[in-house]
């Protein structure tokens, strides 16, 4: 008997029929002799609808009350899912994040998990029940308030539960069959990966791949949780995300591990904006001043390029998420006189293309393939950033889809048939 944690996203529990389909899958897992703990998201677009409603009644909703509101979506889906399981003749118990022992810091809207004390969950499992937990939410001991975990919170909830309960595997269900060499909505001939290293998955998640969220992947890597990304809508095997020292469950006992491909995948990101601080005095300390201001605004900087100094001044360009760009611009504009730069330029018509693969460490020519493919397609590069296992470039957003196709083909990643997307959002 194994202990399996499963996570179902909003598209998996979008309506009553979907909930019953998920309940059957959970019951089938229980019938196979396994203990089951489930983390569930709010139904369909419930969270977005609640956010819209909050913004209608208050231009800037109070963070505490917004968390109270948003956490209600998961409470609805967890109770309905437990009811559906009961109707199939199996015991199920639903728990909120606080009841499940999901302890967080006090940051409303983007809380981080600091501890998990799943006492009630263990009791329910010992008594033979299937456990259903509301994802995306937790509880702060000091303020005694409900908190929410932010983007990808239900993935993080599932992985944290798997770590705390020492589960055998954490299955993350969405509307695609696993992790692909690219987003199958952008590149239909993307291939499903049998497995991928957690380091590569972190890079893909950080650079636009939406099938798994970066916080969940990082938590799994840190706590040794095996992730299995699968589809709610089919019974096919998905993709295993392997941390350091983990063995692929599909490999035969004693079999030698196969050599990893040079490039694991191509990620695209339309959610970035570029800010250029023009005419910065070319003296020590000015870059530090600029990025301290940006940090105070709460914006997360990704790529940075500084031009060669001309006539004692230089330009510094960097990318941030589009949602953070207004705050960063406002903060910089307020400090223009103190820093001494000439003007700010904002560009939100960009896209980021990233090529990721652990094999880059030991193979030459990977960057040459990327740049030759883009050059042959007549696609201009505006910024470049690299790590040991990643190359990222910034392009015009209108060129991004074509660039992704071109590069995916250049690395020999195209499959023979089109990938299946069962719903349409990836979650």
C-alpha positions in Angstrom: 0.0 0.0 0.0 1.3 3.4 -1.0 0.3 6.9 0.3 -0.5 9.0 -2.7 -1.2 12.8 -2.7 -3.2 14.0 -5.7 -3.9 17.6 -6.8 -6.7 18.7 -9.1 -6.8 22.2 -10.6 -9.8 24.4 -11.4 -10.3 22.9 -14.9 -10.4 19.4 -13.4 -13.3 20.3 -11.1 -15.0 22.9 -13.2 -18.6 21.6 -12.9 -20.6 18.8 -11.3 -19.8 16.2 -14.0 -16.1 17.0 -13.7 -16.2 16.6 -9.9 -17.8 13.2 -10.3 -15.2 12.2 -12.8 -12.4 13.3 -10.4 -14.2 11.5 -7.5 -14.2 8.2 -9.5 -10.5 8.5 -10.2 -9.8 9.0 -6.5 -12.0 6.1 -5.6 -10.3 3.9 -8.1 -6.9 4.8 -6.5 -8.4 3.8 -3.1 -9.8 0.6 -4.5 -6.3 -0.3 -5.7 -5.3 -0.4 -2.0 -3.7 3.0 -1.6 -4.2 5.8 1.0 -5.2 9.0 -0.7 -4.9 12.6 0.2 -6.3 15.2 -2.3 -5.5 18.9 -2.6 -8.2 20.7 -4.7 -8.5 24.1 -6.3 -11.6 26.3 -6.7 -14.0 25.3 -9.4 -13.2 26.6 -12.9 -12.8 30.4 -12.9 -14.2 30.9 -9.4 -11.1 32.6 -8.1 -11.0 35.1 -11.0 -14.8 35.7 -10.5 -14.3 36.4 -6.8 -11.4 38.8 -7.6 -13.6 40.7 -10.1 -16.4 40.9 -7.5 -14.0 42.2 -4.9 -12.7 44.9 -7.2 -16.3 46.0 -8.0 -17.1 46.7 -4.3 -13.7 48.1 -3.4 -11.1 49.6 -5.7 -8.3 48.3 -3.4 -9.7 45.4 -1.4 -8.4 44.9 2.1 -5.8 42.1 1.9 -7.1 40.2 5.0 -10.7 40.3 3.7 -9.6 39.4 0.2 -8.0 36.2 1.6 -11.2 35.4 3.5 -13.1 35.8 0.2 -10.8 33.9 -2.1 -10.3 30.9 0.3 -14.1 30.2 0.0 -13.6 28.9 -3.5 -11.6 25.9 -2.4 -14.0 25.2 0.5 -16.8 24.8 -2.0 -14.9 22.4 -4.2 -13.5 20.3 -1.4 -17.0 19.8 0.2 -18.6 18.9 -3.2 -15.8 16.4 -4.0 -16.2 14.8 -0.5 -19.9 14.5 -1.2 -19.3 12.8 -4.6 -17.0 10.3 -3.0 -19.5 9.6 -0.2 -22.1 8.9 -2.9 -19.8 6.2 -4.3 -19.8 4.4 -0.9 -16.4 5.6 0.4 -15.6 7.6 3.5 -14.2 11.1 2.7 -13.4 14.0 5.0 -12.8 17.5 3.8 -10.4 20.0 5.6 -9.6 23.6 5.2 -6.0 24.7 5.0 -6.0 25.6 8.7 -7.7 22.3 9.7 -5.0 20.5 7.7 -2.3 22.2 9.7 -1.0 24.3 6.8 0.9 27.0 8.8 2.1 30.1 6.9 3.7 33.5 7.5 1.4 36.5 7.7 1.7 37.8 4.2 -1.8 38.0 2.8 -2.1 37.0 -0.9 1.3 35.5 -1.2 1.9 33.6 2.1 4.8 31.1 2.3 4.4 27.8 4.1 6.5 27.6 7.3 5.3 24.4 8.8 2.8 21.6 8.2 1.2 19.7 11.1 -1.2 17.2 9.5 -2.4 15.6 12.8 -6.1 15.5 11.7 -5.2 14.2 8.3 -3.2 11.3 9.8 -6.1 10.5 12.1 -8.5 10.4 9.2 -6.2 8.2 7.1 -5.7 5.8 10.0 -9.5 5.5 10.2 -9.7 4.5 6.5 -11.0 7.8 5.1 -10.0 9.6 1.9 -8.7 13.0 2.8 -9.7 16.1 0.8 -7.8 19.4 1.6 -8.6 22.9 0.3 -5.6 24.0 -1.7 -4.2 27.5 -1.9 -4.7 28.5 1.7 -3.2 28.3 5.2 -3.2 29.8 8.6 -0.9 32.2 10.5 -0.5 31.3 14.2 0.5 34.8 15.3 -2.4 36.7 13.7 -4.8 33.7 13.7 -5.9 34.8 10.2 -6.6 32.8 7.1 -3.9 33.3 4.4 -3.7 32.4 0.7 -0.5 31.2 -1.0 -0.8 33.1 -4.3 -0.2 31.8 -7.8 0.2 28.0 -8.0 -0.9 27.7 -4.4 -2.7 24.4 -4.8 0.3 22.8 -6.4 2.4 24.0 -3.4 -0.2 22.7 -1.0 -0.1 19.2 -2.5 3.7 19.0 -2.5 3.8 20.3 1.1 1.3 17.7 2.2 3.3 15.0 0.4 6.5 16.1 2.2 4.8 16.3 5.7 3.0 12.9 5.3 6.1 11.2 3.7 3.9 10.2 0.6 5.3 7.9 -2.0 4.3 10.3 -4.8 2.6 13.6 -5.4 0.4 13.4 -8.5 -0.4 16.8 -10.1 -3.4 16.6 -12.4 -4.2 19.2 -15.1 -5.7 19.2 -18.6 -2.5 18.0 -20.5 -1.0 14.5 -20.4 2.3 15.6 -18.7 5.2 17.8 -19.2 6.1 18.5 -22.9 9.1 19.8 -24.7 7.1 23.0 -25.3 3.6 24.3 -24.6 1.4 22.1 -26.9 -0.9 25.1 -27.4 2.0 27.0 -29.0 3.7 24.0 -30.6 1.2 21.2 -31.4 4.0 18.7 -32.2 5.6 19.1 -28.8 6.5 15.7 -27.3 5.6 14.5 -23.8 8.6 13.8 -21.6 8.9 10.5 -19.8 10.8 12.3 -17.0 12.6 15.5 -16.3 15.1 16.6 -13.6 13.8 19.0 -11.0 16.6 21.5 -11.9 15.4 21.6 -15.5 11.8 21.8 -14.4 12.6 24.8 -12.2 14.1 26.6 -15.1 11.1 25.8 -17.4 8.6 26.9 -14.7 10.6 30.1 -14.1 10.6 30.9 -17.8 6.9 30.5 -18.7 6.0 26.8 -18.6 2.7 26.7 -16.7 2.0 23.0 -16.2 3.8 23.2 -12.8 4.5 26.2 -10.6 8.0 27.1 -9.6 7.3 27.2 -5.8 5.9 23.7 -5.9 8.9 22.4 -7.8 11.3 24.1 -5.5 9.5 22.7 -2.4 9.6 19.2 -3.9 13.3 19.4 -4.7 14.1 20.7 -1.2 12.1 18.0 0.6 12.6 15.1 -1.7 9.1 14.7 -3.1 8.5 12.7 -6.3 6.1 14.6 -8.6 4.1 12.8 -11.3 2.4 15.3 -13.7 -0.7 13.7 -15.2 -3.9 14.5 -17.0 -7.3 14.4 -15.3 -8.9 13.5 -18.6 -6.9 10.3 -19.5 -5.4 7.3 -17.7 -2.1 7.5 -19.5 1.2 7.8 -17.6 2.5 11.3 -17.3 5.9 12.8 -16.5 8.0 12.2 -13.4 9.9 15.1 -12.0 13.1 13.6 -10.4 15.0 15.3 -7.7 18.7 14.6 -7.0 19.3 10.9 -6.5 15.8 9.9 -7.4 15.2 6.9 -9.8 12.7 7.0 -12.6 9.9 4.6 -11.4 9.5 3.4 -15.0 13.1 2.1 -15.1 13.6 -1.6 -14.5 15.3 -2.5 -11.3 19.1 -2.5 -11.8 18.8 -1.0 -15.3 21.4 1.6 -16.2 20.1 5.2 -16.5 19.9 6.5 -20.0 21.8 9.6 -21.0 19.8 12.7 -20.7 18.9 14.7 -23.9 20.9 17.9 -24.4 17.8 20.1 -24.5 14.7 19.1 -22.5 12.4 21.8 -23.6 11.6 25.3 -25.0 9.6 27.7 -22.8 7.7 30.9 -23.9 6.6 33.8 -21.8 4.4 36.6 -22.9 4.1 38.1 -19.4 7.3 40.2 -19.3 7.9 43.9 -19.8 11.2 45.7 -20.4 12.2 48.9 -18.6 15.1 51.0 -19.8 16.7 53.5 -17.4 18.4 55.8 -20.0 21.3 58.2 -19.4 22.5 56.8 -16.1 25.7 58.4 -14.8 28.5 55.8 -15.4 29.9 55.8 -11.8 30.1 53.1 -9.2 27.0 52.5 -7.2 24.3 53.7 -9.6 23.1 50.3 -10.7 22.8 49.4 -7.0 20.7 52.4 -6.4 18.4 51.6 -9.3 17.8 48.0 -8.3 17.3 48.8 -4.6 14.5 51.2 -5.8 13.0 48.4 -8.0 13.3 45.9 -5.1 11.4 48.2 -2.8 8.6 48.5 -5.3 8.1 44.7 -5.0 9.0 44.0 -8.7 11.0 40.8 -9.4 13.8 41.5 -11.9 14.6 38.8 -14.4 17.1 39.8 -17.2 19.5 42.7 -17.1 21.6 44.3 -19.8 23.8 47.4 -19.5 25.1 49.2 -22.6 28.7 50.3 -23.1 29.2 53.8 -21.6 29.1 56.7 -23.9 30.0 60.3 -22.9 30.0 59.3 -19.3 26.4 57.9 -19.3 25.0 54.4 -19.9 21.6 52.7 -20.4 20.4 49.9 -18.1 17.6 47.7 -19.4 15.9 44.9 -17.4 12.7 42.8 -17.5 10.0 42.4 -14.9 6.6 40.8 -14.9 4.1 43.0 -16.7 2.0 43.2 -13.5 5.0 44.7 -11.6 6.1 47.2 -14.2 3.8 50.1 -13.2 5.0 50.0 -9.6 8.6 49.8 -10.7 8.2 52.7 -13.1 6.5 54.8 -10.4 9.2 54.1 -7.9 12.0 54.9 -10.3 10.3 58.1 -11.5 10.1 59.3 -7.9 13.8 58.9 -7.4 15.0 60.3 -10.8 16.6 63.4 -9.4 18.5 61.5 -6.7 19.8 58.8 -9.1 20.5 61.3 -11.9 19.2 59.3 -14.9 17.7 61.1 -17.9 14.5 59.2 -18.7 12.6 55.9 -18.5 11.4 53.8 -21.4 8.7 51.1 -20.9 8.1 48.4 -23.5 5.5 45.7 -22.8 5.4 44.3 -26.4 8.1 41.7 -25.8 8.3 37.9 -25.3 10.9 35.7 -23.8 12.1 32.4 -25.3 14.1 30.0 -23.2 15.9 26.8 -24.1 16.5 24.5 -21.1 18.6 21.3 -20.8 21.0 19.7 -18.3 23.0 18.5 -21.2 24.2 22.0 -21.9 26.8 21.6 -19.3 28.7 19.0 -21.2 27.8 19.7 -24.9 29.2 22.6 -27.0 27.2 24.3 -29.8 23.9 24.5 -28.1 23.8 28.3 -28.3 25.0 28.3 -31.9 21.9 26.2 -32.9 19.6 28.7 -31.1 21.1 31.8 -32.7 21.4 30.2 -36.2 17.8 29.2 -36.1 16.6 32.6 -35.1 18.9 34.2 -37.7 17.5 32.0 -40.5 14.0 33.0 -39.4 14.9 36.7 -39.6 14.1 37.1 -35.9 15.9 39.9 -34.0 17.2 39.3 -30.5 17.0 42.2 -28.0 18.4 40.7 -24.8 20.3 37.5 -23.9 20.6 35.8 -20.5 22.2 32.4 -19.7 22.7 30.0 -16.8 24.4 26.6 -16.7 21.4 24.9 -18.2 19.4 27.7 -19.8 19.6 30.3 -22.6 16.9 33.0 -22.7 16.4 35.7 -25.3 14.0 38.6 -25.5 12.2 39.2 -28.8 9.2 41.1 -30.1 6.1 39.5 -28.9 4.8 39.1 -32.4 7.9 37.0 -33.2 7.7 34.7 -30.2 5.4 31.9 -31.5 7.3 31.6 -34.8 10.6 31.7 -32.9 9.4 28.9 -30.6 8.4 26.7 -33.6 11.8 27.4 -35.4 13.9 26.6 -32.3 11.9 23.6 -31.3 12.5 22.1 -34.8 16.1 23.1 -34.8 16.8 21.0 -31.7 15.0 18.0 -33.1 12.2 18.1 -30.5 9.2 17.9 -32.9 7.1 14.7 -32.5 5.3 12.8 -35.3 1.8 13.6 -34.0 0.0 16.5 -32.4 -0.2 16.6 -28.6 -3.6 16.3 -27.0 -4.9 19.2 -24.8 -8.1 18.1 -23.1 -9.4 21.4 -21.9 -7.4 24.6 -22.7 -5.7 26.3 -19.8 -3.0 23.9 -18.7 -4.2 24.0 -15.1 
